[in-house]
Every structure is written in C-alpha cells, then in structure tokens.
Amino acid sequence: MNEQIPHDKSLDNSLALMREGYLFIGNRVDRYQSDLFEARLLGQKVICMSGEEAAKVFYDPERFQKNGAVPKRVQKTLFGVGAIQTMDGEAHIRRKLLFMSLMTPPHQKRLAELAMEQWQASISKWEGAEKVVLFDEAKNILCRIACHWAGVPLEESEVKERADDFSAMVDAFGAVGPRHWKGRRARTRAEEWIRGIIEDVRTGKLKAEEGSALYSMAFHRELDGNQLDSQMAAVELINILRPIVAIATFITFTALALHEHPECKEKLHSDNSNDLEMFVQEVRRYYPFGPFLGARVRKDFIWNQCEFKEGMLVLLDVYGTNHDSRLWENPNEFQPERFKEWSGLFDFIPQGGGNPTLGHRCPGEGITVEVMKASLDFLVNKIEFDVPDQDLSYSLVKMPTLPESGFVMSNIRRK
C-alpha cells in the first residue's frame, strides 16, 4: 500500500503533532520533499497533504466527505455534535444555504457597522484606564454585536461570561486536559442557554424578528420538511455566533501586525478600503489561525501515485499552504501588496478552500474580513495608543494560538 509516497517512520505521530503544532505537516513536507506523506495519528493511518493542488483534490465532493472526519472531542467543544461541518451531499447544501442567507454582503456590512459603533463607544471608558487588553475587549464586543445582530437576547451583565464560553470552545480545538474540559463545559452551558431561547421563540414566549439568525434557525426546515430539533437548532445558532466571537484572535493579530509593520500605517490613513482589505487578508495569511482540516475518503482513488482508500482520514495543511513558497513570494514576510491581484480559491485557505456556496469553505469569511477591516480602521484612524513592554510572542505549538499578552494598549486617546 502506498509504497510510492513517504511514510513517517514513527509508530504514532500524535505526540509529534502536539510538540510541533502548526508546523507538523510542513516540517515533513520539507523533510520528504513531497506534498503528501502517510503518518499514524491516534492509532489510525492518515494521509497528510499540503499545497494548492492538494487543496483542489481535498475539496472535491466526489472524492471526500466530512462525515466521520471531525473527531468527537472536537464536536464536543468546537462545532457541536452533528453540526453542519459533519454533513455532506444534499442535506449539507440545504443547511449551508441557510447559513449563506445569513451572511450576505448586507449582513456583513451591518456587523462591521455594529463593530465600529461598539469600538467607538469604548473609547471614553478606555481613556481613563491604565491599560486595556485588546483580545479581552474584542471578544466582549464581538459577543455583544453577534447576539444583537442575531436577535439573541443578552443582558450586559452576562456578556463577559458568554464571550468567555465562546472563546473556550475555540481554545479547546487542539487541547488536551484542562483546556479541553473547559471547552466542553462552556459548550454545555451555551447549548443549554441557546436551546432555551429557541424553545421560547417556538412557543411564542419570545418574539424573534423575521429574517434574523434566531428566527431562521428556530423555523428552518430540513429536506424531509421537519424543523431541526431544538438541540440541533441551538448547535447551529452557536455555529453562527461563535465564529464571530473568534474574530477577536484575528483582530489581536491585526494590532500586532500594525505594531510590527509601522511602515504600513501611512497607507491605512487614507479612506481607501482596498488598502484595509489587503492588510487584513495578509494578516489572515501570515499569522496562524487554523492549523489543518480533515476529511474522509468517499471512495477509492489514486492521486499523485498515492492510493486513497475509502474511509481513510486525510489532513490538509492550512498553515503550510498559506506559507507555500511556490504560491507566495517570500511567504514569511508580511506584504499586504501581494493581495492586489489575488483571485484564487485554493492557494489561500485560512478558513477553508473552494466555493463557499457549494463546498465546505467557511460561509462567514466575508463577515470576518469586514469586521476586521472596521477594527483596523478604528485602530489606525479613530484612536492613538501606546504599546507598553509586554510579551507579544505567539507559539506555533499551541493550537489555536495568540500573542501571549493579548496585546496590551495604554495611554489611549481619541483622535
């Protein structure tokens, strides 16, 4: 079996994966000079692959399916059990259209406006503060606007707790031990909370605005004509709210990029939305977010002299593809201008590859970009601040990762 492709020599790579994090696949791609290799993870044979051509194959629904690819431990923290990320075929497309309908350009614009309003409203509070941790502020603001936009009632007194729970689910993705269990407890609490709201909407105790995410999830019908049960509706509504809160990570890296590349600031002072766009896209390419994605082989096929057997788990290297020197000139340098002409679907995959309408690329990508642009505009054009001494390093071993200090700002003043 697969004598043509390199096999990683160790009996099981699970420990190496924990030790190497984002670089696990890339290190071996370099070592074997091959875009794909076979390894063993948690006792099963896995094919790992990297690069644009690999991404095209990985996103071919004839060859791969998501069902069975997301480990239960990740379903129990990040996505929820039985969520859209684990579906395929017609059922997946129908539910995906529901998500897409909530993430159209007008929705993206609305969320960006809400973000800017919230950022602006924070200034007076920050001006008197000795220091502000951007990551903590961002997750609270994003939780507030996500719930407001979705129509989910949220008391100001519970914002921090709910934001922390959404963050804990994301943080548990690559974790074992305490971080994993914290994520599981957070999910249980969030599901219980949202399930209660869905049930209140269905019984008429709570009125949801037609067209809102809450209304759409509460009354969505599947292919068989049935409504989602309240648990599944809660899971999927969380799959809309949680990724919005997760943009806090990208916003923190955006601030770090501004700090590390002050030469970019001049361009961002203009009203040119294009410069903001190029900058945030480069933040999404350059800094680590998702390390890799998994899928299972739908039916036997051969690609690049490698036999892909039905049911086998395959991992696509997200971080490595976004840093592939064949696709990106000087990939380890931060250069927003590279996005001037960019128009690919499989070379740039921070939130998945391919077409979001039909495949598994994240439908919320437009929301991420617009909210990041509003936040960047705020940091550059609406406030001035100092960056005191702090640990701004981030680990490529911890998945997901973040600058250690969460990006501390001091002496904040309105422009």
C-alpha positions as CSV (number, residue, x, y, z in Angstrom):
1,M,0.0,0.0,0.0
2,N,1.3,3.4,-1.0
3,E,5.0,2.4,-1.5
4,Q,5.3,5.5,-3.7
5,I,4.8,8.1,-1.0
6,P,6.9,8.8,2.1
7,H,5.9,7.1,5.4
8,D,6.7,8.9,8.6
9,K,8.8,6.5,10.5
10,S,7.4,6.8,14.0
11,L,4.9,4.3,15.4
12,D,2.5,7.1,16.1
13,N,2.7,10.8,15.4
14,S,0.2,12.1,17.9
15,L,3.0,13.3,20.3
16,A,4.9,14.9,17.5
17,L,1.7,16.7,16.4
18,M,1.3,18.1,20.0
19,R,5.0,19.1,20.0
20,E,5.1,20.7,16.6
21,G,1.6,22.2,16.2
22,Y,1.1,24.3,13.2
23,L,4.4,23.1,11.6
24,F,3.8,19.4,12.0
25,I,2.8,18.8,8.3
26,G,5.1,21.4,6.8
27,N,8.1,20.0,8.6
28,R,7.6,16.7,7.0
29,V,6.7,18.1,3.6
30,D,10.1,19.8,3.7
31,R,11.9,16.7,5.1
32,Y,10.5,14.3,2.4
33,Q,10.3,16.9,-0.4
34,S,6.8,15.6,-1.0
35,D,3.4,17.3,-0.9
36,L,1.9,14.2,0.8
37,F,3.0,11.6,3.2
38,E,1.5,8.9,5.3
39,A,1.5,9.0,9.1
40,R,-0.2,7.4,12.1
41,L,-2.3,9.5,14.4
42,L,-4.2,8.1,17.4
43,G,-3.6,4.6,16.0
44,Q,-5.0,5.2,12.5
45,K,-3.3,5.7,9.2
46,V,-3.6,9.2,8.0
47,I,-2.5,10.9,4.7
48,C,-1.3,14.5,5.3
49,M,-1.0,16.8,2.3
50,S,-0.2,20.4,1.5
51,G,-0.4,23.0,-1.3
52,E,-2.8,24.3,-3.9
53,E,-3.2,21.1,-5.9
54,A,-3.8,19.1,-2.7
55,A,-6.5,21.7,-1.7
56,K,-8.3,21.2,-5.0
57,V,-8.4,17.5,-4.5
58,F,-9.4,17.8,-0.9
59,Y,-12.4,20.0,-1.7
60,D,-13.7,17.6,-4.4
61,P,-17.0,16.3,-3.0
62,E,-16.8,13.3,-5.3
63,R,-13.6,12.2,-3.5
64,F,-14.0,13.4,0.1
65,Q,-16.7,13.7,2.7
66,K,-16.8,15.5,6.1
67,N,-18.9,12.8,7.8
68,G,-16.7,10.9,10.2
69,A,-13.7,13.3,9.8
70,V,-14.3,15.6,12.8
71,P,-13.2,13.8,15.9
72,K,-15.9,13.5,18.6
73,R,-13.7,15.6,21.0
74,V,-13.7,18.5,18.5
75,Q,-17.5,18.1,18.0
76,K,-18.0,18.2,21.8
77,T,-16.1,21.5,22.0
78,L,-15.8,23.5,18.8
79,F,-18.6,22.6,16.4
80,G,-21.2,20.7,18.4
81,V,-22.3,17.1,17.7
82,G,-23.9,16.5,14.3
83,A,-23.3,20.1,13.1
84,I,-23.1,21.3,9.5
85,Q,-19.3,20.7,9.5
86,T,-20.0,17.0,9.7
87,M,-22.6,16.8,6.9
88,D,-22.4,16.1,3.2
89,G,-24.5,16.0,0.0
90,E,-27.9,17.5,-0.5
91,A,-28.5,17.8,3.3
92,H,-25.3,19.8,3.7
93,I,-26.1,22.0,0.7
94,R,-29.6,22.8,2.1
95,R,-28.3,23.7,5.5
96,K,-25.4,25.6,4.0
97,L,-27.8,27.8,2.1
98,L,-29.4,28.7,5.4
99,F,-26.0,29.8,6.7
100,M,-25.2,31.7,3.4
101,S,-28.5,33.5,3.6
102,L,-27.4,35.0,6.9
103,M,-24.0,36.0,5.7
104,T,-24.8,38.1,2.6
105,P,-23.0,41.4,2.0
106,P,-25.7,43.4,3.7
107,H,-25.3,41.3,6.8
108,Q,-21.5,41.6,6.6
109,K,-21.9,45.4,6.3
110,R,-24.3,45.5,9.3
111,L,-21.9,43.6,11.5
112,A,-19.0,45.8,10.5
113,E,-21.1,48.9,11.4
114,L,-22.1,47.4,14.7
115,A,-18.4,46.6,15.5
116,M,-17.3,50.2,14.7
117,E,-20.2,51.6,16.9
118,Q,-19.0,49.4,19.8
119,W,-15.4,50.2,19.3
120,Q,-16.2,54.0,19.3
121,A,-18.3,53.6,22.4
122,S,-15.4,52.0,24.2
123,I,-13.1,55.0,23.9
124,S,-14.4,57.0,26.8
125,K,-14.1,54.0,29.1
126,W,-10.5,53.3,27.9
127,E,-9.3,56.9,28.1
128,G,-9.3,56.6,31.9
129,A,-7.9,53.1,32.1
130,E,-4.3,52.4,32.9
131,K,-4.2,49.6,30.3
132,V,-6.6,47.7,28.1
133,V,-6.1,44.1,26.8
134,L,-7.3,44.2,23.2
135,F,-8.2,40.5,22.9
136,D,-10.4,40.6,26.0
137,E,-12.2,43.8,24.8
138,A,-12.6,42.4,21.3
139,K,-14.3,39.1,22.4
140,N,-16.7,41.0,24.6
141,I,-17.6,43.5,21.8
142,L,-17.9,40.7,19.3
143,C,-20.2,38.7,21.6
144,R,-22.4,41.7,22.1
145,I,-22.7,42.6,18.4
146,A,-23.2,38.9,17.4
147,C,-26.1,38.4,19.7
148,H,-27.6,41.8,18.9
149,W,-27.4,41.2,15.2
150,A,-28.7,37.6,15.5
151,G,-31.6,38.6,17.7
152,V,-30.4,36.7,20.7
153,P,-31.3,38.5,24.0
154,L,-28.2,39.2,26.1
155,E,-28.0,41.1,29.3
156,E,-25.0,43.4,29.7
157,S,-24.2,41.5,33.0
158,E,-23.7,38.2,31.1
159,V,-21.6,39.5,28.1
160,K,-18.3,38.5,29.6
161,E,-19.4,35.0,30.7
162,R,-20.9,34.2,27.3
163,A,-17.9,35.7,25.4
164,D,-15.5,33.6,27.6
165,D,-17.6,30.4,26.8
166,F,-17.5,31.0,23.0
167,S,-13.7,31.6,23.3
168,A,-13.2,28.5,25.4
169,M,-14.8,26.3,22.7
170,V,-12.4,27.7,20.1
171,D,-9.4,27.4,22.5
172,A,-10.2,23.7,23.1
173,F,-9.7,22.8,19.4
174,G,-6.2,21.4,19.8
175,A,-6.1,21.0,23.5
176,V,-6.0,18.1,25.9
177,G,-6.5,18.2,29.6
178,P,-7.9,21.3,31.4
179,R,-8.3,23.4,28.2
180,H,-10.3,20.6,26.6
181,W,-12.6,20.2,29.6
182,K,-13.1,23.9,30.0
183,G,-14.3,24.0,26.3
184,R,-16.7,21.1,26.9
185,R,-18.2,22.8,30.0
186,A,-18.5,26.0,28.0
187,R,-20.4,24.2,25.2
188,T,-22.8,22.5,27.6
189,R,-23.7,25.9,29.1
190,A,-24.0,27.7,25.8
191,E,-26.2,24.9,24.3
192,E,-28.5,25.0,27.3
193,W,-28.8,28.8,27.1
194,I,-29.5,28.9,23.3
195,R,-31.8,25.9,23.4
196,G,-34.0,27.7,26.0
197,I,-34.2,30.7,23.7
198,I,-35.1,28.6,20.6
199,E,-37.9,26.9,22.6
200,D,-39.2,30.3,23.8
201,V,-39.3,31.5,20.2
202,R,-41.2,28.4,19.1
203,T,-43.8,28.7,21.9
204,G,-44.2,32.4,21.3
205,K,-42.9,33.4,24.7
206,L,-40.1,35.3,22.9
207,K,-40.6,37.2,19.6
208,A,-37.9,36.8,17.0
209,E,-37.6,39.2,14.2
210,E,-38.3,37.5,10.8
211,G,-35.0,37.2,8.8
212,S,-32.8,37.3,11.9
213,A,-30.4,34.4,12.6
214,L,-32.5,33.4,15.6
215,Y,-35.8,33.3,13.7
216,S,-34.1,31.5,10.7
217,M,-32.7,28.7,12.9
218,A,-35.8,28.3,15.0
219,F,-38.0,27.8,11.9
220,H,-35.6,26.2,9.4
221,R,-36.9,23.0,7.8
222,E,-34.7,20.2,6.6
223,L,-35.1,18.2,3.3
224,D,-37.7,16.0,5.0
225,G,-39.8,19.0,5.8
226,N,-39.2,18.8,9.6
227,Q,-37.9,21.5,11.8
228,L,-34.5,21.0,13.4
229,D,-35.0,19.7,17.0
230,S,-34.2,22.4,19.5
231,Q,-30.8,21.0,20.4
232,M,-29.7,20.9,16.7
233,A,-31.1,24.4,16.2
234,A,-29.1,25.6,19.2
235,V,-25.9,23.9,17.9
236,E,-26.2,25.6,14.5
237,L,-27.0,29.1,16.0
238,I,-23.9,28.7,18.1
239,N,-22.1,27.9,14.9
240,I,-23.0,31.4,13.7
241,L,-22.3,33.3,17.0
242,R,-19.0,31.5,18.0
243,P,-17.1,32.2,14.8
244,I,-17.9,35.9,15.1
245,V,-16.5,36.0,18.6
246,A,-13.4,34.1,17.3
247,I,-12.6,37.1,15.1
248,A,-11.1,38.5,18.3
249,T,-8.0,36.4,17.5
250,F,-7.6,37.9,14.1
251,I,-8.2,41.4,15.5
252,T,-5.4,40.8,18.1
253,F,-3.0,39.7,15.3
254,T,-4.1,42.8,13.2
255,A,-2.9,45.0,16.1
256,L,0.3,43.0,16.3
257,A,0.9,43.4,12.5
258,L,0.4,47.2,12.9
259,H,2.9,47.3,15.7
260,E,5.4,45.2,13.8
261,H,5.0,47.0,10.5
262,P,4.5,50.7,11.2
263,E,5.5,51.4,7.6
264,C,2.1,50.1,6.5
265,K,0.3,52.7,8.6
266,E,0.6,55.6,6.2
267,K,-1.4,53.8,3.5
268,L,-4.1,52.9,6.0
269,H,-4.7,56.5,7.0
270,S,-6.4,57.1,3.6
271,D,-10.1,56.3,3.0
272,N,-9.1,53.5,0.6
273,S,-11.0,50.4,1.6
274,N,-8.7,48.4,-0.7
275,D,-5.7,49.1,1.5
276,L,-7.6,47.9,4.5
277,E,-8.7,44.8,2.7
278,M,-5.2,43.9,1.5
279,F,-3.8,44.4,5.0
280,V,-6.4,42.1,6.7
281,Q,-6.1,39.5,4.1
282,E,-2.3,39.4,4.7
283,V,-3.0,39.1,8.5
284,R,-5.2,36.1,7.7
285,R,-2.5,34.6,5.5
286,Y,0.6,35.3,7.6
287,Y,-0.5,34.8,11.2
288,P,-1.6,31.3,12.5
289,F,-5.3,30.6,12.8
290,G,-6.5,27.1,11.8
291,P,-3.6,24.6,11.5
292,F,-5.2,21.9,9.3
293,L,-8.5,20.5,8.2
294,G,-9.7,16.9,8.0
295,A,-11.9,14.9,5.6
296,R,-12.5,11.2,4.9
297,V,-12.1,9.5,1.5
298,R,-15.5,8.9,0.0
299,K,-14.3,6.2,-2.5
300,D,-11.0,4.7,-3.5
301,F,-9.0,6.8,-5.9
302,I,-5.4,7.4,-6.9
303,W,-3.8,10.9,-7.0
304,N,-0.1,11.7,-7.3
305,Q,0.8,8.0,-7.2
306,C,-0.9,7.7,-3.9
307,E,-3.8,5.3,-3.2
308,F,-6.6,6.9,-1.2
309,K,-8.7,4.2,0.4
310,E,-12.3,4.6,1.2
311,G,-12.8,5.8,4.8
312,M,-9.2,7.0,5.3
313,L,-8.6,10.2,7.2
314,V,-6.8,12.9,5.2
315,L,-5.4,16.2,6.7
316,L,-4.9,19.3,4.6
317,D,-2.2,21.7,5.8
318,V,-3.8,25.1,6.1
319,Y,-0.9,27.0,7.7
320,G,1.6,25.4,5.3
321,T,-0.4,26.2,2.2
322,N,-0.8,29.8,3.3
323,H,3.1,29.9,3.6
324,D,3.9,27.8,0.5
325,S,6.8,29.5,-1.4
326,R,5.5,28.2,-4.7
327,L,2.3,30.2,-4.2
328,W,3.6,33.2,-2.3
329,E,6.8,35.1,-2.9
330,N,8.7,35.4,0.4
331,P,5.9,33.7,2.3
332,N,7.5,34.5,5.7
333,E,7.4,38.2,5.1
334,F,4.4,40.4,5.8
335,Q,3.4,42.1,2.5
336,P,-0.2,43.3,2.1
337,E,0.5,44.3,-1.6
338,R,0.5,40.7,-2.6
339,F,-3.3,40.8,-2.4
340,K,-3.6,43.5,-5.1
341,E,-4.1,41.0,-7.9
342,W,-5.1,37.9,-5.9
343,S,-8.2,35.9,-7.0
344,G,-7.6,32.3,-6.0
345,L,-9.8,29.7,-4.3
346,F,-7.3,27.1,-3.3
347,D,-4.0,28.9,-2.6
348,F,-5.3,31.0,0.3
349,I,-7.3,28.9,2.8
350,P,-7.3,30.4,6.3
351,Q,-11.0,29.4,6.6
352,G,-11.1,26.6,4.1
353,G,-10.8,26.4,0.3
354,G,-13.1,26.3,-2.7
355,N,-16.5,27.8,-3.3
356,P,-18.4,28.6,0.0
357,T,-21.9,28.1,-1.5
358,L,-21.4,24.5,-2.6
359,G,-18.5,23.3,-0.6
360,H,-17.1,23.4,2.9
361,R,-15.3,26.8,2.7
362,C,-16.5,28.9,5.7
363,P,-19.6,31.0,4.7
364,G,-18.6,33.5,7.4
365,E,-15.4,34.5,5.7
366,G,-16.9,37.8,4.4
367,I,-18.1,38.7,7.9
368,T,-14.6,38.0,9.2
369,V,-13.0,40.3,6.6
370,E,-15.5,43.2,7.0
371,V,-15.3,43.1,10.8
372,M,-11.5,43.0,10.7
373,K,-11.5,46.0,8.3
374,A,-13.7,48.0,10.6
375,S,-11.5,47.1,13.6
376,L,-8.3,48.0,11.7
377,D,-9.8,51.3,10.6
378,F,-10.7,52.0,14.2
379,L,-7.1,51.2,15.5
380,V,-5.5,53.3,12.8
381,N,-7.9,56.2,12.3
382,K,-10.0,56.6,15.4
383,I,-7.6,56.3,18.4
384,E,-4.0,56.7,19.4
385,F,-2.3,54.5,21.9
386,D,1.0,53.3,23.3
387,V,2.2,49.7,23.3
388,P,3.9,49.1,26.7
389,D,6.6,46.5,27.2
390,Q,4.9,43.0,27.1
391,D,5.3,39.5,25.7
392,L,3.9,39.7,22.1
393,S,5.4,36.4,21.1
394,Y,3.0,33.6,20.0
395,S,3.6,29.9,20.0
396,L,3.3,27.8,16.8
397,V,2.9,24.7,19.1
398,K,-0.2,25.8,20.9
399,M,-3.3,25.3,18.6
400,P,-5.1,27.8,18.3
401,T,-2.5,30.4,19.3
402,L,-2.5,34.1,20.3
403,P,0.1,36.7,21.3
404,E,0.9,35.9,24.9
405,S,-0.1,39.2,26.4
406,G,-3.4,39.5,24.4
407,F,-2.0,42.8,23.1
408,V,-1.9,45.4,25.9
409,M,-2.6,49.1,25.0
410,S,-2.1,52.1,27.3
411,N,-2.5,55.9,27.2
412,I,-5.4,55.5,24.8
413,R,-6.8,58.7,23.4
414,R,-9.4,59.7,20.8
415,K,-8.1,61.1,17.5
